[in-house]
Amino acid sequence: MHTVAVLALDQVIPFDLSSPIEVFTRTRLPDGRAAYRVRVCAPQEEVDAGAFRIRAPYGLDALAEADTIILPGTANPALPLPEDIKQALRAAAANGTRIASVCAGAFILAATGLLDGRRATTHWIAAPLLAERHPEVTVDPDVLYVDEGQFLTSAGAAAALDLCLHMIRKDHGSAVAADAARLSVMPLEREGGQAQFIVHARPPAPAGTILEPLLRWLEENADRDLTLDHIAARAGMSSRTLNRRFREQTGTTPLQWLHRARIRRAQYLLETTYYPVERVATQTGFGSPTAFRDRFKRVVGTSPYAYRRAFRGVGGPGGTWTAGRAGDEGA
């Protein structure tokens, strides 16, 4: 039987710890047998889990006997990794053990050096810190999980379920994974990546700068077919000067800023209205529904229809899908 060792370190995040335990423990083969043996391991007898403490029945020596090791995140991912844990994980990897991290658990895996030269992900909030602390790792903040063969990483919170189901499918096939997904009340594959959950805030501009009135005007006129020349004329400066001022004060270009403002507006309309995609595209200044869909998917990581389904729900609060449903199909 495939043995999964879940490593609980001090300040372990309870959700990260419990999700793989639940998913793997409940997975059954077609004949009803358990697909996995799950062992919770810790470097000491008792582990601080924030709101409570846990007693793990296995120590670090159990990592050497595991086929898969899961690394849940901890509340402070910046803490240095103890040498005994680092060596235990590196020894397991040398023996071919599969190692997967959940959320901020990517910091633990990266601290071993096993992710060097590889692609990885973590919660989008922590992604910049992971990239800063481990520049030898290629951090992708837009995906739900990354499979690098022996080493796998997942994004935050519920992405642990996506990663576990992915591993189950690799181990035992789609039918077993689909049954596990149903038990978790999860789709076997979710659309999009974690980019759809990122709050795309307005690019910052220092209060009182000369661009502040122009940024307000862009927000109010994002539905218009604006070019760089139009924006420069409004600002009363040349396009070249405008681009330079924009980069100095916002870190981006006028057109990039405008596109992000349009996407924010589109997200709001998808969440709060029944407008078809064609109308949302028009009201957010995109030239066509196709251009809107392409831009939305590049920025948010999923289609407008999938975004609405995830963040508003089919039919919305207290109603049914009426006006706009046909226009949303295939968005």
Backbone torsions as a table, in degrees:
resi	resn	phi	psi	omega
1	MET	NA	142.4	-179.4
2	HIS	-71.4	124.4	-178.1
3	THR	-100.0	127.1	177.2
4	VAL	-111.0	121.2	176.5
5	ALA	-104.7	123.6	178.6
6	VAL	-104.5	118.1	-173.8
7	LEU	-91.8	118.6	179.6
8	ALA	-104.0	114.1	176.0
9	LEU	-102.9	165.6	177.8
10	ASP	-56.2	141.3	-176.8
11	GLN	67.9	24.9	178.0
12	VAL	-59.3	142.2	177.4
13	ILE	-80.5	118.1	-173.4
14	PRO	-55.4	-40.4	-179.2
15	PHE	-63.8	-43.6	179.0
16	ASP	-61.4	-36.0	-179.4
17	LEU	-72.4	-44.7	-171.8
18	SER	-78.3	-31.7	-174.8
19	SER	-58.7	-54.8	178.7
20	PRO	-65.3	-32.2	177.1
21	ILE	-60.3	-48.7	-178.7
22	GLU	-63.9	-47.6	-175.6
23	VAL	-63.7	-50.0	-176.4
24	PHE	-71.2	-35.8	-179.9
25	THR	-63.9	-36.4	-175.3
26	ARG	-87.9	-7.9	-177.7
27	THR	-71.8	130.8	-178.6
28	ARG	-122.5	146.2	174.3
29	LEU	-79.0	166.9	-178.3
30	PRO	-55.3	-27.9	-179.7
31	ASP	-89.4	5.3	176.8
32	GLY	94.7	-9.0	179.8
33	ARG	-73.3	152.4	176.1
34	ALA	-65.4	137.4	-178.6
35	ALA	-84.6	-23.5	-174.3
36	TYR	-138.1	149.5	168.3
37	ARG	-105.6	121.5	-174.8
38	VAL	-108.3	129.7	178.5
39	ARG	-126.8	129.3	175.9
40	VAL	-93.7	123.8	-175.7
41	CYS	-117.2	154.5	177.5
42	ALA	-154.2	153.7	179.2
43	PRO	-75.8	-13.2	176.7
44	GLN	-139.9	170.7	-172.9
45	GLU	-64.9	-38.0	-176.4
46	GLU	-124.8	139.1	-176.0
47	VAL	-123.0	136.1	176.1
48	ASP	-78.6	119.4	178.5
49	ALA	-114.8	29.8	177.3
50	GLY	83.9	-94.7	-177.6
51	ALA	-74.2	-12.8	-179.6
52	PHE	-154.9	176.7	177.1
53	ARG	-121.8	150.0	-179.8
54	ILE	-124.9	154.9	174.0
55	ARG	-113.0	115.3	-179.6
56	ALA	-87.0	133.8	-177.6
57	PRO	-77.4	-9.8	-177.2
58	TYR	-128.2	151.6	177.7
59	GLY	-100.5	-169.0	-178.1
60	LEU	-64.6	-24.2	-179.5
61	ASP	-62.8	-23.3	179.7
62	ALA	-70.3	-18.8	178.3
63	LEU	-63.2	-33.1	-178.9
64	ALA	-68.5	-20.0	-178.1
65	GLU	-98.9	-0.6	-174.7
66	ALA	-87.2	149.0	171.7
67	ASP	-87.7	-31.9	177.7
68	THR	-135.7	137.4	174.5
69	ILE	-116.0	130.9	177.5
70	ILE	-108.4	132.3	180.0
71	LEU	-113.0	96.6	174.5
72	PRO	-67.4	156.7	178.3
73	GLY	-75.4	164.1	175.7
74	THR	-120.9	162.5	-175.1
75	ALA	-65.5	-27.8	178.7
76	ASN	-124.4	87.7	-175.9
77	PRO	-69.1	-11.8	-178.5
78	ALA	-80.6	-10.0	-179.9
79	LEU	-64.4	141.5	178.8
80	PRO	-65.2	147.6	179.8
81	LEU	-85.3	124.1	178.9
82	PRO	-56.2	145.4	-174.2
83	GLU	-63.0	-36.3	-178.2
84	ASP	-66.1	-34.9	178.3
85	ILE	-71.3	-42.4	178.5
86	LYS	-58.1	-46.3	-178.5
87	GLN	-67.9	-37.2	178.6
88	ALA	-63.5	-40.5	179.5
89	LEU	-70.6	-39.9	179.2
90	ARG	-66.9	-36.9	177.8
91	ALA	-66.0	-41.6	177.9
92	ALA	-62.7	-42.7	179.4
93	ALA	-62.4	-39.3	179.6
94	ALA	-63.1	-26.4	178.3
95	ASN	-87.7	3.3	176.9
96	GLY	92.3	7.1	-179.9
97	THR	-66.0	137.1	175.2
98	ARG	-77.9	133.3	-178.9
99	ILE	-125.9	127.8	-178.6
100	ALA	-128.7	140.9	178.4
101	SER	-110.8	151.7	177.5
102	VAL	-114.5	123.7	175.3
103	CYS	54.2	-122.8	-178.0
104	ALA	-70.4	-3.5	172.9
105	GLY	-60.2	-16.7	176.7
106	ALA	-61.6	-28.6	177.5
107	PHE	-65.9	-37.4	178.0
108	ILE	-65.1	-48.4	-178.9
109	LEU	-64.9	-40.1	179.6
110	ALA	-65.7	-33.6	-178.7
111	ALA	-66.1	-20.3	177.8
112	THR	-79.2	-14.9	-175.4
113	GLY	86.3	-2.4	-175.9
114	LEU	-73.8	-16.6	178.0
115	LEU	-95.0	-1.4	-179.0
116	ASP	-56.4	130.0	179.4
117	GLY	76.6	8.3	-178.4
118	ARG	-116.9	165.9	175.6
119	ARG	-91.5	144.1	-178.5
120	ALA	-153.2	167.1	175.1
121	THR	-139.3	169.3	174.3
122	THR	-159.3	-175.0	176.9
123	HIS	-56.6	138.8	-174.8
124	TRP	-58.8	-29.5	178.1
125	ILE	-67.2	-35.5	-176.6
126	ALA	-89.5	-8.5	-175.0
127	ALA	-58.6	-44.4	178.8
128	PRO	-60.8	-38.1	179.5
129	LEU	-67.8	-40.2	178.1
130	LEU	-61.6	-43.9	179.8
131	ALA	-64.9	-35.7	-179.5
132	GLU	-70.7	-43.6	-176.4
133	ARG	-77.1	-25.9	-177.7
134	HIS	-132.6	73.0	-176.7
135	PRO	-64.4	-15.6	178.2
136	GLU	-79.0	-6.4	177.5
137	VAL	-102.1	134.5	176.4
138	THR	-86.6	106.3	-174.5
139	VAL	-92.7	123.2	177.5
140	ASP	-109.7	106.1	-175.3
141	PRO	-84.8	-0.5	-170.8
142	ASP	-100.8	-4.5	-173.7
143	VAL	-109.8	162.8	179.0
144	LEU	-81.3	-33.2	175.1
145	TYR	-159.3	162.1	177.4
146	VAL	-127.7	129.2	178.1
147	ASP	-110.0	108.7	177.4
148	GLU	-105.8	27.4	-179.7
149	GLY	89.3	-99.9	-179.1
150	GLN	-75.2	-24.7	-176.2
151	PHE	-120.3	128.9	-177.3
152	LEU	-130.2	147.8	178.7
153	THR	-135.9	148.6	179.1
154	SER	-126.0	161.6	176.8
155	ALA	-77.9	-162.8	-172.5
156	GLY	-77.5	155.9	168.4
157	ALA	47.4	-111.1	-171.7
158	ALA	-63.8	-16.8	177.8
159	ALA	-63.6	-18.9	174.0
160	ALA	-58.9	-37.5	179.0
161	LEU	-66.0	-42.1	178.6
162	ASP	-59.5	-44.1	-178.9
163	LEU	-66.7	-43.3	179.7
164	CYS	-61.2	-44.3	179.2
165	LEU	-63.6	-37.3	177.1
166	HIS	-61.5	-44.0	-179.8
167	MET	-67.9	-38.2	177.7
168	ILE	-62.2	-41.8	179.4
169	ARG	-63.5	-39.3	178.2
170	LYS	-66.9	-36.3	-177.1
171	ASP	-77.7	-41.2	-167.8
172	HIS	-131.1	3.0	176.7
173	GLY	95.4	168.1	-173.2
174	SER	-68.5	-33.2	-177.4
175	ALA	-64.9	-45.4	178.6
176	VAL	-65.7	-41.6	179.4
177	ALA	-64.8	-38.4	179.4
178	ALA	-64.6	-39.4	176.3
179	ASP	-63.8	-41.5	178.3
180	ALA	-64.4	-37.5	178.5
181	ALA	-64.2	-41.3	179.5
182	ARG	-63.8	-40.0	177.9
183	LEU	-63.9	-31.7	179.5
184	SER	-88.4	0.4	-176.0
185	VAL	52.8	50.8	-177.9
186	MET	-132.0	147.5	168.7
187	PRO	-71.0	149.1	178.8
188	LEU	-63.6	-34.1	175.5
189	GLU	-135.6	123.6	175.8
190	ARG	-88.4	148.9	176.6
191	GLU	-78.6	145.9	174.1
192	GLY	77.4	-174.5	178.5
193	GLY	-126.5	-167.5	-176.9
194	GLN	-75.0	-5.4	175.9
195	ALA	-58.6	-29.4	-178.7
196	GLN	-69.8	-16.1	-180.0
197	PHE	-98.6	-5.1	-179.0
198	ILE	-79.0	133.3	175.4
199	VAL	-79.5	112.5	-178.3
200	HIS	-85.9	87.2	-176.7
201	ALA	-72.0	159.5	176.4
202	ARG	-61.4	133.6	175.9
203	PRO	-55.8	134.4	-172.9
204	PRO	-67.8	144.7	171.5
205	ALA	-139.3	128.3	-178.4
206	PRO	-56.4	135.3	179.8
207	ALA	-58.0	138.2	176.4
208	GLY	85.7	2.2	178.5
209	THR	-73.4	164.3	-178.5
210	ILE	-67.5	-16.0	-179.0
211	LEU	-85.1	-13.7	-173.3
212	GLU	-55.9	-47.2	177.7
213	PRO	-63.6	-35.3	179.9
214	LEU	-67.3	-39.2	178.9
215	LEU	-64.6	-40.1	176.4
216	ARG	-62.7	-41.5	179.1
217	TRP	-63.4	-40.3	177.8
218	LEU	-63.0	-42.3	177.1
219	GLU	-59.3	-43.5	-176.1
220	GLU	-74.1	-21.8	-175.7
221	ASN	-119.1	23.9	-177.1
222	ALA	-64.1	-19.0	-179.7
223	ASP	-79.6	-11.0	-178.2
224	ARG	-83.2	157.4	178.3
225	ASP	-82.2	82.9	-173.7
226	LEU	-96.4	136.8	173.8
227	THR	-109.7	172.6	177.8
228	LEU	-61.1	-37.2	179.2
229	ASP	-64.5	-39.9	177.5
230	HIS	-61.0	-45.2	-177.2
231	ILE	-66.5	-42.0	179.1
232	ALA	-62.8	-40.3	178.7
233	ALA	-63.2	-41.3	177.8
234	ARG	-62.2	-38.3	-179.0
235	ALA	-78.3	-14.7	-179.8
236	GLY	72.6	36.1	178.5
237	MET	-148.4	168.7	179.4
238	SER	-71.9	159.9	179.0
239	SER	-60.3	-38.7	-178.7
240	ARG	-65.5	-44.1	178.9
241	THR	-65.3	-40.9	179.6
242	LEU	-60.8	-46.3	178.9
243	ASN	-58.2	-43.5	-178.8
244	ARG	-64.8	-44.7	179.4
245	ARG	-63.8	-39.6	179.9
246	PHE	-61.9	-47.2	-179.4
247	ARG	-63.9	-38.0	179.6
248	GLU	-65.2	-38.7	-170.4
249	GLN	-103.0	-19.0	-179.9
250	THR	-125.8	-14.4	-178.8
251	GLY	79.9	9.3	179.7
252	THR	-145.0	-176.4	179.6
253	THR	-100.1	163.8	178.4
254	PRO	-58.0	-43.8	-177.3
255	LEU	-71.1	-36.3	175.9
256	GLN	-64.8	-41.4	177.6
257	TRP	-61.8	-42.5	179.7
258	LEU	-63.8	-42.6	179.5
259	HIS	-62.0	-40.7	179.0
260	ARG	-68.4	-35.6	175.9
261	ALA	-63.7	-39.2	179.1
262	ARG	-66.4	-40.4	179.2
263	ILE	-65.8	-41.3	176.7
264	ARG	-59.3	-42.7	178.8
265	ARG	-64.4	-40.8	179.5
266	ALA	-63.9	-41.4	178.0
267	GLN	-60.2	-42.8	179.2
268	TYR	-61.1	-45.3	-179.2
269	LEU	-66.1	-38.8	178.9
270	LEU	-66.5	-32.9	-179.3
271	GLU	-79.0	-28.7	-168.0
272	THR	-118.2	-5.4	-178.7
273	THR	-131.2	170.7	173.7
274	TYR	-102.4	12.9	-176.4
275	TYR	-57.8	138.8	173.5
276	PRO	-67.1	162.3	-177.2
277	VAL	-58.1	-36.6	179.4
278	GLU	-59.3	-41.1	179.9
279	ARG	-72.1	-39.2	177.2
280	VAL	-62.0	-41.1	179.1
281	ALA	-61.0	-43.4	-179.5
282	THR	-65.5	-43.5	-175.4
283	GLN	-75.8	-8.6	178.0
284	THR	-113.2	11.8	170.0
285	GLY	82.8	11.8	177.4
286	PHE	-85.5	143.6	-173.9
287	GLY	-66.8	-26.4	-178.2
288	SER	-157.5	159.7	175.9
289	PRO	-59.0	-34.2	179.6
290	THR	-65.5	-44.8	178.3
291	ALA	-63.2	-38.6	178.4
292	PHE	-63.4	-48.4	-179.2
293	ARG	-59.7	-43.4	-178.7
294	ASP	-63.3	-47.3	-179.0
295	ARG	-65.4	-42.6	-179.0
296	PHE	-61.0	-44.1	-178.0
297	LYS	-68.2	-35.4	178.6
298	ARG	-65.5	-38.8	-176.1
299	VAL	-83.5	-45.8	-171.8
300	VAL	-93.0	-25.2	177.5
301	GLY	93.4	3.8	178.5
302	THR	-152.7	173.0	-177.9
303	SER	-81.5	159.4	175.7
304	PRO	-56.3	-40.5	-179.4
305	TYR	-64.5	-45.3	179.4
306	ALA	-65.6	-36.7	177.8
307	TYR	-63.3	-46.6	179.1
308	ARG	-61.7	-42.2	-178.9
309	ARG	-62.8	-35.7	-178.2
310	ALA	-78.8	-35.4	-170.3
311	PHE	-108.7	-8.3	172.7
312	ARG	-118.8	-38.2	-178.1
313	GLY	92.9	141.5	-178.4
314	VAL	-60.2	120.6	-179.6
315	GLY	93.3	-20.6	179.0
316	GLY	69.7	178.9	-177.5
317	PRO	-69.2	119.4	172.7
318	GLY	73.7	14.5	-177.5
319	GLY	-144.3	-176.1	177.2
320	THR	-122.8	159.5	-178.6
321	TRP	-70.2	118.6	-179.4
322	THR	-124.8	-103.2	-179.0
323	ALA	-59.2	128.1	174.6
324	GLY	100.2	-9.8	-176.6
325	ARG	-64.5	-46.6	-178.3
326	ALA	-60.4	-37.2	-179.6
327	GLY	-68.9	-19.2	-178.5
328	ASP	-90.0	-20.1	-175.0
329	GLU	-60.0	131.9	178.1
330	GLY	74.9	10.9	-177.7
331	ALA	-64.2	NA	NA
